[in-house]
Amino acid sequence: MSLDNRPVYTGGCQCGAVRFRVEGRLTNASVCHCRMCQKAFGSFYAPLATAPAGGLAWTRGEPKRFRSSNHVRRGFCAECGTPLTFEAPDGTALAIGAFDHPEEVAPAIQWGVEAKLPYVDDVPSLPGERTEADMGSASYLADLVSYQHPDHDTESWPPAGGSARG
């Protein structure tokens, strides 16, 4: 929490080139199934939450933007491609998965359900396995070293001796 008891959220892209801070309550936490959001996120849907007016600050770098329609720009990291924003006339929504603690931002509604992929509702019923259970077919997991930015702010990135570029 900030000094005036407003919630504070932080987050950023996978490589750490772009980081943000939000002060104040997030609103409109949702998932959007529309085809435009599916393509922008390269996923089944886009999970988003709107930052309060004046509450969003870019603390490292800033997203590159693509105008996806006459009303919307979508921000993403130019280095690693992480989707970050949905910027519309009524505000800026941030990708829930880009928050350092996405578990704190639960969607409350689904939009664009006319384009929902037919199998999305069945995903929770699929068998689930931990990542290391795949080592038999993906032996590279045994000595995997992640260059992903950690889920907290850092003074600089990447760390000395490390690499965040492939």
LOTIMAR-542106 format. One record per residue (C-alpha): x, y, z; residue in three letters. Coordinates in Angstrom, 2 decimals. Layout:
BEGIN
+---------+---------+---------+------+
:       u :       v :       w : rest :
+---------+---------+---------+------+
:       X :       Y :       Z :  ALA :
...
+---------+---------+---------+------+
This chain:
BEGIN
+---------+---------+---------+------+
:       u :       v :       w : rest :
+---------+---------+---------+------+
:    0.00 :    0.00 :    0.00 :  MET :
:    1.10 :    3.55 :   -0.62 :  SER :
:    1.25 :    6.17 :    2.14 :  LEU :
:   -2.34 :    7.27 :    1.51 :  ASP :
:   -3.61 :    3.65 :    1.71 :  ASN :
:   -4.16 :    3.30 :   -2.03 :  ARG :
:   -3.17 :   -0.13 :   -3.35 :  PRO :
:    0.07 :   -0.28 :   -5.32 :  VAL :
:    0.77 :   -2.77 :   -8.08 :  TYR :
:    3.97 :   -3.31 :  -10.04 :  THR :
:    4.78 :   -5.35 :  -13.10 :  GLY :
:    6.48 :   -5.47 :  -16.44 :  GLY :
:    7.49 :   -7.49 :  -19.43 :  CYS :
:    9.30 :  -10.80 :  -19.54 :  GLN :
:   12.75 :   -9.36 :  -20.26 :  CYS :
:   12.57 :   -6.41 :  -17.84 :  GLY :
:   13.03 :   -3.65 :  -20.43 :  ALA :
:    9.60 :   -2.23 :  -19.54 :  VAL :
:    8.31 :   -1.90 :  -15.96 :  ARG :
:    5.26 :   -0.15 :  -14.53 :  PHE :
:    3.73 :    0.95 :  -11.24 :  ARG :
:    0.02 :    1.50 :  -10.59 :  VAL :
:   -1.24 :    3.45 :   -7.58 :  GLU :
:   -4.94 :    3.10 :   -6.88 :  GLY :
:   -7.67 :    0.56 :   -7.41 :  ARG :
:   -7.73 :   -1.43 :  -10.63 :  LEU :
:  -11.13 :   -1.69 :  -12.31 :  THR :
:  -12.77 :   -3.70 :  -15.05 :  ASN :
:  -10.70 :   -6.84 :  -14.47 :  ALA :
:  -11.84 :   -9.08 :  -17.28 :  SER :
:  -10.92 :  -11.49 :  -20.01 :  VAL :
:  -11.74 :  -10.65 :  -23.61 :  CYS :
:  -12.28 :  -13.42 :  -26.13 :  HIS :
:  -12.65 :  -11.20 :  -29.22 :  CYS :
:  -10.51 :  -12.19 :  -32.18 :  ARG :
:   -8.51 :   -8.96 :  -32.00 :  MET :
:   -7.51 :   -9.71 :  -28.40 :  CYS :
:   -6.72 :  -13.34 :  -29.24 :  GLN :
:   -4.29 :  -12.19 :  -31.91 :  LYS :
:   -2.79 :   -9.37 :  -29.81 :  ALA :
:   -2.00 :  -11.80 :  -26.99 :  PHE :
:   -1.33 :  -14.85 :  -29.18 :  GLY :
:   -3.61 :  -16.69 :  -26.79 :  SER :
:   -7.15 :  -17.92 :  -26.16 :  PHE :
:   -8.11 :  -14.55 :  -24.65 :  TYR :
:   -6.71 :  -11.34 :  -23.18 :  ALA :
:   -6.84 :  -10.89 :  -19.38 :  PRO :
:   -6.88 :   -7.14 :  -18.62 :  LEU :
:   -7.47 :   -4.70 :  -15.75 :  ALA :
:   -7.85 :   -0.93 :  -16.07 :  THR :
:   -5.47 :    1.40 :  -14.22 :  ALA :
:   -7.01 :    4.41 :  -12.45 :  PRO :
:   -6.71 :    7.74 :  -14.28 :  ALA :
:   -3.32 :    9.22 :  -13.43 :  GLY :
:   -2.30 :    6.10 :  -11.50 :  GLY :
:   -0.05 :    4.42 :  -14.10 :  LEU :
:    3.65 :    5.25 :  -14.34 :  ALA :
:    6.27 :    3.61 :  -16.53 :  TRP :
:    9.27 :    3.05 :  -14.25 :  THR :
:   11.63 :    1.52 :  -16.83 :  ARG :
:   11.26 :    2.00 :  -20.54 :  GLY :
:    7.88 :    2.33 :  -22.19 :  GLU :
:    5.89 :    0.05 :  -24.47 :  PRO :
:    6.01 :    0.27 :  -28.22 :  LYS :
:    2.47 :    0.67 :  -29.53 :  ARG :
:    0.43 :   -0.75 :  -32.39 :  PHE :
:   -2.83 :    0.89 :  -33.47 :  ARG :
:   -5.10 :   -2.16 :  -33.72 :  SER :
:   -8.22 :   -0.14 :  -34.58 :  SER :
:   -9.34 :    3.43 :  -35.03 :  ASN :
:   -9.91 :    3.67 :  -31.25 :  HIS :
:   -7.33 :    1.39 :  -29.65 :  VAL :
:   -3.56 :    1.17 :  -29.31 :  ARG :
:   -1.92 :   -1.91 :  -27.86 :  ARG :
:    1.37 :   -1.62 :  -26.04 :  GLY :
:    4.03 :   -4.33 :  -25.95 :  PHE :
:    7.71 :   -4.65 :  -25.14 :  CYS :
:    9.78 :   -3.99 :  -28.26 :  ALA :
:   12.56 :   -6.24 :  -26.91 :  GLU :
:   10.69 :   -9.42 :  -25.92 :  CYS :
:    7.18 :   -8.93 :  -27.33 :  GLY :
:    5.25 :   -9.21 :  -24.06 :  THR :
:    1.72 :   -7.77 :  -24.50 :  PRO :
:    1.25 :   -5.00 :  -21.92 :  LEU :
:   -1.61 :   -2.57 :  -22.65 :  THR :
:   -4.98 :   -1.98 :  -24.24 :  PHE :
:   -5.23 :    1.82 :  -24.59 :  GLU :
:   -8.72 :    3.12 :  -25.41 :  ALA :
:  -10.44 :    6.49 :  -25.04 :  PRO :
:  -11.83 :    5.41 :  -21.66 :  ASP :
:   -8.46 :    4.41 :  -20.14 :  GLY :
:   -5.47 :    2.10 :  -20.16 :  THR :
:   -5.88 :   -1.54 :  -19.29 :  ALA :
:   -2.86 :   -3.64 :  -18.39 :  LEU :
:   -2.27 :   -7.33 :  -19.07 :  ALA :
:   -3.01 :   -9.18 :  -15.84 :  ILE :
:   -0.21 :  -11.67 :  -16.53 :  GLY :
:    2.31 :   -8.80 :  -16.61 :  ALA :
:    1.68 :   -7.87 :  -12.97 :  PHE :
:    4.24 :   -9.09 :  -10.43 :  ASP :
:    1.38 :  -10.63 :   -8.47 :  HIS :
:   -1.29 :  -11.56 :  -11.02 :  PRO :
:   -3.06 :  -13.65 :   -8.40 :  GLU :
:   -4.19 :  -10.35 :   -6.83 :  GLU :
:   -6.08 :   -9.30 :   -9.98 :  VAL :
:   -8.97 :  -11.68 :  -10.55 :  ALA :
:  -11.18 :  -11.17 :  -13.61 :  PRO :
:  -14.87 :  -10.54 :  -12.85 :  ALA :
:  -16.39 :  -10.72 :  -16.35 :  ILE :
:  -15.79 :  -12.13 :  -19.84 :  GLN :
:  -16.19 :   -9.99 :  -22.96 :  TRP :
:  -16.27 :  -10.97 :  -26.62 :  GLY :
:  -17.81 :  -14.36 :  -25.83 :  VAL :
:  -19.14 :  -14.57 :  -29.39 :  GLU :
:  -15.55 :  -15.38 :  -30.43 :  ALA :
:  -14.70 :  -17.65 :  -27.48 :  LYS :
:  -12.83 :  -20.69 :  -28.73 :  LEU :
:  -15.00 :  -23.78 :  -28.33 :  PRO :
:  -12.56 :  -25.65 :  -26.06 :  TYR :
:  -11.64 :  -22.87 :  -23.61 :  VAL :
:  -14.19 :  -23.89 :  -20.98 :  ASP :
:  -12.80 :  -27.46 :  -21.06 :  ASP :
:   -9.20 :  -26.44 :  -20.29 :  VAL :
:   -9.61 :  -26.76 :  -16.47 :  PRO :
:  -10.71 :  -30.38 :  -16.89 :  SER :
:   -7.52 :  -31.36 :  -18.79 :  LEU :
:   -4.94 :  -33.40 :  -16.88 :  PRO :
:   -2.41 :  -31.24 :  -15.05 :  GLY :
:    1.28 :  -31.88 :  -14.52 :  GLU :
:    4.14 :  -29.92 :  -12.96 :  ARG :
:    6.77 :  -28.57 :  -15.39 :  THR :
:    9.48 :  -30.99 :  -14.24 :  GLU :
:    7.22 :  -33.94 :  -15.13 :  ALA :
:    8.04 :  -33.21 :  -18.79 :  ASP :
:   11.80 :  -33.82 :  -18.39 :  MET :
:   11.55 :  -37.16 :  -20.18 :  GLY :
:   10.53 :  -35.52 :  -23.44 :  SER :
:   12.16 :  -32.13 :  -22.79 :  ALA :
:   15.52 :  -33.03 :  -21.26 :  SER :
:   16.69 :  -29.42 :  -21.60 :  TYR :
:   14.54 :  -28.60 :  -18.55 :  LEU :
:   17.11 :  -30.28 :  -16.26 :  ALA :
:   19.65 :  -27.46 :  -16.67 :  ASP :
:   17.37 :  -24.63 :  -17.76 :  LEU :
:   18.57 :  -21.15 :  -16.73 :  VAL :
:   15.88 :  -18.47 :  -16.89 :  SER :
:   16.78 :  -14.98 :  -18.08 :  TYR :
:   13.27 :  -13.77 :  -17.31 :  GLN :
:   13.02 :  -10.65 :  -15.18 :  HIS :
:   11.99 :  -11.51 :  -11.60 :  PRO :
:    8.55 :  -10.54 :  -10.29 :  ASP :
:    9.80 :   -7.43 :   -8.46 :  HIS :
:   11.50 :   -4.15 :   -9.29 :  ASP :
:   15.26 :   -4.19 :   -9.81 :  THR :
:   17.77 :   -1.34 :   -9.96 :  GLU :
:   19.00 :   -2.52 :  -13.35 :  SER :
:   18.50 :   -5.40 :  -15.73 :  TRP :
:   19.92 :   -7.72 :  -16.91 :  PRO :
:   22.21 :   -8.60 :  -14.02 :  PRO :
:   25.97 :   -8.47 :  -14.55 :  ALA :
:   27.14 :  -11.58 :  -16.35 :  GLY :
:   23.61 :  -12.56 :  -17.36 :  GLY :
:   21.77 :  -12.16 :  -20.61 :  SER :
:   18.19 :  -11.27 :  -21.32 :  ALA :
:   18.57 :  -11.55 :  -25.08 :  ARG :
:   18.64 :  -14.70 :  -27.15 :  GLY :
+---------+---------+---------+------+
